[in-house]
């Protein structure tokens, strides 16, 4: 049990390091989203969401995911202790982010009329896309500096850069939206990118590197590996960004900008806020999984552990959403956004399947099976795209929540059978027990929220939330021995 406890504690420790940063980011995001919702309304949020989706599509196409692929190279160089080697890898990365960033900016300028026509059905936003082209360069430069901090394991600087970037994004956006309204969307996006780049550059400059001359041969040899892995990751990101872009454009053309804003707001709650926990968990999970990738038994054990922790952390949060989503939406946005409640109910159930499929999906990358990962992602995004279009066509916004649930259920089944066939993966009995109990509680909360009137809905729902929290605590205590950790902390403070 000691070995398992140590492994579980490492998972929680890594999660908690950036968990605090993510919580802070959530608070900033909540304040920012609330301000945007009040100052711009659903239509303004729709325009912002469409611009960001379109820019995200170009970014994913041109950035070669260097923000992910280069971490491995920098960390490997750093482990050698060879300062010249470290400087060379970082020097190559810095040149690559300039090239890919300029490529993204150029593509955006050239395609700006087409992007405006495809996104909004007219060419009125051509100039907006031309101005936003600069953000692709700035964001790529910022990404390069953040990769440097992560690869060199400067987690303290990385955390500070994340926090400072979030704060500046809030400080910049709110006054501009207040004075200029919808006209302030583009300037806000540009200024936010400028400050993010400056902040990341400031913290990365604290790392002292050897001065070394980088030749074209170095760029080709060192950059080849980064670009190859990044290319495969870019293809998967492109599919995700493309799916999001097509869905928003479809809603805009078939429905309205208000529905796009409502859709964006709803999935900002269920996707962004809850998804930040994924980011916190994933900081250490992928490197650990890669370290045991050759041992299928160890892979199975670690994926089960990560899945258990993920469910135990997320389940109480999701039950709160299921019961109190009306108040969550009002607090985060305004009463104008209550129409997303039913969509979020269904999507909250889908998150149970998403967290497990997310944990399993890393197996393919850790194994180096990039093609398997690509085809799996292609199939998954195809499910989601088709289901989203059908869901919105027949059931409106609520249908988008139903499609999220059905889509990730299919993705989980798909990923499970691929992992089982190729790597003998299986879920342990303990995972099934945890998932089953928390899922049953979620389904009861769903039923209560839909069919029981207030105040009894809140009374019964609060009781169910407490059961979910208590069960998560008991199971986490078995794995982490929380009581002894608390005792140790008390003894240290005496």
SVG drawing of the C-alpha trace seen along z (x, -y; Angstrom):
<svg xmlns="http://www.w3.org/2000/svg" viewBox="-42 -55 71 62">
<polyline fill="none" stroke="black" stroke-width="0.4" points="0.0,0.0 2.9,-2.3 4.0,-2.2 0.4,-3.0 0.1,-5.7 3.3,-7.3 2.2,-7.2 -1.2,-8.7 0.5,-11.4 2.7,-12.3 -0.3,-12.7 -2.0,-15.0 1.2,-16.9 1.7,-17.7 -2.0,-18.6 -1.9,-20.9 1.2,-22.8 -0.6,-24.2 -4.0,-23.7 -3.5,-26.9 -2.5,-28.7 -5.6,-27.3 -7.9,-28.3 -6.5,-31.8 -7.0,-31.8 -10.5,-30.6 -11.3,-33.5 -9.8,-36.0 -11.7,-34.2 -14.9,-34.5 -14.5,-38.2 -13.5,-38.8 -16.3,-36.7 -18.8,-38.4 -17.6,-41.8 -17.7,-40.8 -21.2,-39.3 -22.5,-42.5 -20.7,-44.9 -21.1,-43.1 -24.1,-40.8 -24.6,-37.5 -24.1,-39.0 -20.8,-40.6 -19.6,-37.3 -20.7,-35.6 -18.4,-38.0 -15.6,-37.5 -16.0,-33.7 -16.1,-33.6 -12.9,-35.7 -11.1,-33.6 -12.2,-30.4 -11.0,-31.6 -7.7,-32.8 -7.3,-29.6 -7.8,-27.6 -5.0,-29.4 -2.8,-29.2 -3.2,-25.4 -2.4,-25.1 0.8,-27.1 2.4,-26.8 3.5,-23.1 2.5,-22.7 6.1,-23.7 4.6,-24.7 4.2,-20.9 6.8,-19.1 9.8,-21.2 9.3,-20.5 10.7,-17.0 13.8,-18.3 14.6,-21.0 14.1,-18.7 16.4,-16.1 19.1,-18.7 18.7,-20.1 19.1,-16.6 22.6,-16.3 23.9,-19.3 25.7,-20.4 25.2,-24.2 26.1,-24.4 23.7,-21.7 20.9,-23.4 21.7,-26.8 21.7,-25.2 18.2,-23.5 16.7,-26.7 18.3,-28.8 16.8,-26.6 13.4,-26.7 13.5,-30.5 14.2,-30.7 11.5,-28.2 8.9,-30.2 9.8,-33.3 9.4,-31.4 6.1,-29.7 4.7,-32.9 5.5,-35.0 4.0,-32.2 0.7,-32.3 0.6,-36.1 1.1,-36.0 -1.5,-33.3 -4.0,-35.3 -3.5,-38.5 -3.7,-36.6 -6.9,-34.7 -8.5,-37.6 -11.3,-38.2 -12.1,-34.5 -12.0,-34.2 -14.5,-37.0 -16.8,-35.6 -16.7,-32.1 -17.0,-33.2 -19.6,-36.0 -21.1,-35.5 -19.7,-38.9 -16.4,-40.7 -17.0,-43.4 -14.4,-41.7 -11.6,-41.6 -9.7,-44.5 -10.3,-42.9 -8.5,-39.7 -5.6,-41.7 -5.1,-43.5 -5.4,-40.2 -2.7,-38.6 -0.1,-40.2 -1.4,-38.1 -0.3,-34.9 3.3,-36.1 3.1,-37.5 1.4,-34.4 3.9,-32.0 6.8,-34.0 5.1,-33.9 4.6,-30.1 8.3,-29.7 9.2,-31.4 6.7,-29.4 8.1,-26.2 11.6,-27.2 10.4,-27.7 8.6,-24.3 11.4,-22.4 13.9,-23.8 11.5,-23.0 11.4,-26.5 7.8,-25.9 7.9,-28.9 8.6,-31.3 6.1,-29.5 3.4,-29.8 4.1,-33.6 4.1,-34.1 0.6,-32.4 -0.8,-34.5 0.7,-37.8 -0.7,-37.1 -4.2,-36.5 -4.1,-39.6 -3.0,-41.8 -5.6,-40.3 -8.3,-41.4 -6.8,-44.8 -6.6,-45.5 -9.9,-44.1 -12.5,-45.5 -11.8,-49.3 -11.6,-48.8 -14.9,-46.9 -16.5,-49.5 -15.6,-52.5 -15.7,-50.9 -18.1,-47.9 -17.9,-45.6 -15.4,-47.8 -12.9,-47.0 -12.8,-43.3 -9.9,-43.4 -7.8,-45.9 -8.2,-43.9 -7.1,-40.7 -4.0,-42.4 -3.0,-44.1 -3.5,-40.9 -1.1,-39.2 1.4,-42.0 1.4,-41.8 1.5,-38.0 4.6,-38.1 6.3,-40.8 5.6,-38.9 6.8,-35.5 10.0,-37.1 10.6,-38.8 10.6,-35.5 12.4,-33.5 15.2,-36.1 16.0,-35.2 17.4,-31.9 21.1,-32.4 22.1,-30.6 25.5,-30.1 26.1,-32.2 26.4,-29.9 26.2,-30.4 23.4,-28.6 24.0,-27.5 21.4,-26.5 22.6,-22.9 21.8,-23.1 18.3,-24.4 17.6,-21.5 19.1,-18.8 17.6,-20.0 14.4,-21.4 13.5,-18.3 12.4,-16.3 10.4,-19.1 8.6,-19.8 7.9,-16.1 6.2,-15.5 4.7,-18.9 3.2,-18.3 1.3,-15.2 0.0,-17.1 -0.9,-20.0 -3.1,-17.8 -5.0,-16.7 -5.4,-20.2 -6.4,-21.4 -9.2,-18.9 -10.4,-20.1 -10.1,-23.8 -11.8,-23.0 -14.7,-21.2 -15.2,-24.1 -15.0,-26.7 -17.4,-24.7 -19.9,-24.3 -19.9,-28.0 -20.1,-29.0 -23.1,-26.6 -24.8,-28.0 -24.2,-31.6 -25.6,-30.9 -28.5,-28.6 -29.3,-30.3 -28.0,-33.6 -25.0,-35.3 -26.8,-35.2 -26.8,-31.4 -23.1,-31.4 -22.5,-33.6 -24.7,-31.3 -22.9,-28.2 -19.5,-29.8 -20.6,-30.9 -22.0,-27.5 -18.9,-25.6 -16.7,-28.1 -18.3,-27.0 -18.2,-23.3 -15.2,-23.2 -12.8,-25.9 -13.4,-26.1 -13.6,-22.3 -11.0,-21.8 -8.5,-23.8 -8.3,-20.9 -7.2,-18.7 -4.4,-21.2 -3.3,-21.0 -3.4,-17.2 -1.6,-16.9 1.5,-18.9 3.2,-15.8 1.0,-13.0 2.3,-12.8 6.0,-12.7 5.3,-10.1 3.4,-7.9 6.2,-8.3 8.6,-7.0 6.8,-3.7 5.5,-3.5 7.4,-0.2 5.7,1.6 2.0,2.2 1.2,3.2 2.7,0.0 0.8,-2.0 -2.4,-0.3 -1.8,-1.0 -0.9,-4.7 -3.9,-5.4 -6.2,-3.8 -4.8,-5.9 -5.0,-9.1 -8.6,-8.3 -9.6,-7.6 -8.2,-10.8 -9.7,-12.7 -13.2,-11.4 -12.9,-11.9 -11.8,-15.6 -14.3,-16.5 -17.5,-14.6 -18.3,-16.9 -17.8,-20.0 -20.0,-18.6 -22.8,-17.7 -22.8,-21.4 -23.2,-22.4 -26.1,-20.0 -28.0,-21.4 -27.0,-25.1 -26.3,-25.8 -29.0,-28.5 -27.1,-30.5 -23.7,-29.6 -24.8,-31.1 -26.2,-34.2 -23.1,-34.8 -20.7,-34.1 -22.6,-35.9 -26.2,-37.3 -29.8,-36.4 -29.6,-36.7 -27.6,-33.5 -30.0,-31.2 -30.9,-29.6 -27.7,-27.5 -28.8,-25.7 -30.2,-22.6 -27.2,-22.3 -24.8,-22.4 -26.8,-19.7 -26.2,-17.2 -22.6,-18.3 -21.8,-17.9 -22.7,-14.2 -20.5,-14.0 -17.5,-15.3 -17.4,-12.0 -16.7,-10.2 -14.3,-12.9 -12.0,-12.8 -11.5,-9.1 -11.0,-9.1 -8.6,-12.0 -6.5,-10.0 -6.4,-7.0 -5.6,-9.1 -2.1,-9.9 -1.2,-6.2 -0.8,-6.5 1.5,-9.6 3.5,-8.0 3.9,-4.9 5.0,-7.0 2.0,-5.8 1.3,-9.2 -0.6,-7.7 -2.9,-5.8 -3.4,-8.9 -4.2,-10.9 -6.7,-8.4 -8.4,-8.1 -8.7,-11.9 -10.0,-12.1 -12.7,-9.6 -13.6,-11.3 -13.8,-14.8 -15.9,-13.4 -18.4,-12.0 -18.6,-15.3 -19.0,-17.4 -21.8,-15.3 -23.6,-15.0 -23.2,-18.7 -24.8,-19.7 -27.6,-17.2 -28.1,-18.1 -28.4,-21.9 -30.6,-21.3 -33.2,-19.2 -32.9,-20.3 -31.2,-23.7 -28.8,-24.6 -29.9,-21.7 -29.0,-19.4 -25.4,-20.6 -25.2,-19.3 -26.7,-16.0 -24.3,-15.6 -21.4,-16.3 -22.5,-13.5 -23.1,-11.0 -19.9,-12.0 -17.6,-11.5 -19.3,-8.2 -18.4,-7.0 -14.9,-8.4 -14.4,-6.5 -15.5,-3.2 -13.3,-3.7 -10.1,-4.6 -10.7,-1.8 -10.9,0.9 -7.9,-0.4 -5.8,-0.5 -7.1,2.9 -6.3,4.5 -2.8,2.9 -1.5,2.6 -3.6,5.0 -5.1,2.2 -8.0,2.8 -9.9,0.9 -9.5,2.3 -12.4,3.1 -11.7,0.1 -12.1,-2.3 -15.4,-0.8 -16.7,-1.2 -15.6,-4.8 -16.9,-5.7 -20.2,-3.9 -21.0,-5.4 -20.2,-9.0 -22.1,-8.5 -25.2,-7.3 -25.1,-10.3 -24.7,-12.6 -27.7,-10.9 -29.9,-11.4 -28.8,-15.1 -29.7,-15.4 -33.1,-14.0 -33.7,-16.2 -32.6,-19.3 -35.0,-18.6 -38.1,-17.3 -38.1,-18.6 -39.2,-22.2 -37.3,-24.6 -36.8,-24.8 -36.9,-21.0 -34.5,-20.7 -31.9,-22.6 -32.5,-20.7 -32.3,-17.2 -29.5,-18.3 -27.4,-19.7 -27.7,-16.4 -26.5,-14.5 -23.6,-17.0 -22.6,-16.3 -22.7,-12.5 -20.5,-13.0 -18.0,-15.1 -17.9,-12.7 -17.4,-9.7 -14.6,-11.5 -12.9,-12.4 -13.1,-8.8 -11.6,-7.4 -8.9,-10.1 -8.0,-9.4 -7.5,-5.7 -5.0,-6.7 -3.3,-9.7 -3.8,-9.2 -5.0,-12.8 -5.3,-12.6 -1.6,-11.9 -0.7,-14.7 -2.9,-17.2 -1.2,-15.9 2.2,-16.4 1.4,-20.0 0.0,-20.8 3.2,-19.4 5.4,-21.5 3.5,-24.6 3.9,-24.1"/>
</svg>
